[in-house]
Amino acid sequence: MHDTPPSVPDFTQWPSFPFEGDLHVKQLDDPVPVEPPRKGEGLRECTACNAPDDAYIWVGERWRVRAMDRPTGLPMVLILESRTHLDLGDLPNLLAAELGVMTVRLERAIRSLDGVARVHVNRWGDGSAHLHMWFLARPYGRLQLRGTFLSLWDSILPPISEAQWRENLALVAAWLAEFGGRPLAEPPRIQWQAPSSLLAQSEAADAAAAAADAAAAAAAVSVIEAAEEIPEPADSTPSVDSTDGATAPSADPADGNADAGAAMTSETASPARAGTRASGAPAGTTPSGASTSGAISSGTTPSGVSESGTPTSGVASAVPANGPAVLPGAAVRNDPADDAADNATAGALDEVPRKAAPNSDA
């Protein structure tokens, strides 16, 4: 005889609970004797250790920050990772102290974005043995999203626009780089093409934005669906190659060997605050070649990060050095009569009357 499932808990009546209607509690499975290995444990490769720096929006000597592959329902979802393959309870004192500094710093950077009221910080770690902390931004004014179920709402809400998402990433990366490290996120490129019709451009832009949002909504990956937080099934077994019978670990999207025993670099925690440059479009993609320069903060910097960025700024001239550029569509005069009139005018201007000097024979 099956046990009668318990009644639904009280939190299903909370305003923040994202579902309604008839709900039933699942039967609790029996505990397994041995839990399956996470990514980075046993023979399973570590995704974080094998990921290159360009997969992140900001990198430092001991920490890296990455985002989701595409926009989700919340204004910002970021992940803070340690470079060294360690879990939360394995951190030495230096990294443990820096984790507190980086947590506060990243929370402030996300909260500085427009439309962000609070930042939720979470750590689960059931899918990966490499330390990773989640930072979820709650939209301002969305009181129904407060509390425990914010990560669920991230899967339900329609994704934000691609342009806004990239702009937010670039702002957070530049904010972090004021204290060191390298910002790698770029803001969205500006469309410089002059439209033949403002109405036609507006309609085309709206259609393109709607198509991009629909595609992003169809392929969005949320916090709950992230591979780092999906535990392996209890009955999972390593795959066997049918050609030679060799046993291989489960497929992992990352390549390379997990550096589980990587030694931690013993740098001193004497950070130097420096400015950063949040670059716009790559060189040659815009007529002006304009670039945005990050702000430089002065004063004593918090301990924990020793990297520094190099502020660079400048605007390439849009006018050639040998004279003004001819605008597209400008009329070019090739009429001989016009040229003769111009020459006559120029000659008349050159013939300035000479006034006789005093006491001269002229």
KACOR-V398690 format. One record per run of one state. SS is the DSSP state (2 for helix, 1 for strand, 0 for the rest). FROM is the first residue (numbers start at 1). TO is the last residue. If there is no record, write none. Layout:
SS;FROM;TO  SS;FROM;TO
This chain:
0;1;9  2;10;13  0;14;38  1;39;39  0;40;46  2;47;50  0;51;52  2;53;55  0;56;57  1;58;59  0;60;62  1;63;67  0;68;76  1;77;82  0;83;87  2;88;90  0;91;92  2;93;111  0;112;115  1;116;122  0;123;127  1;128;128  0;129;131  1;132;139  0;140;142  2;143;145  0;146;149  2;150;156  0;157;161  2;162;177  0;178;181  1;182;183  0;184;197  2;198;219  0;220;226  2;227;229  0;230;238  1;239;240  0;241;246  1;247;248  0;249;335  2;336;350  0;351;362
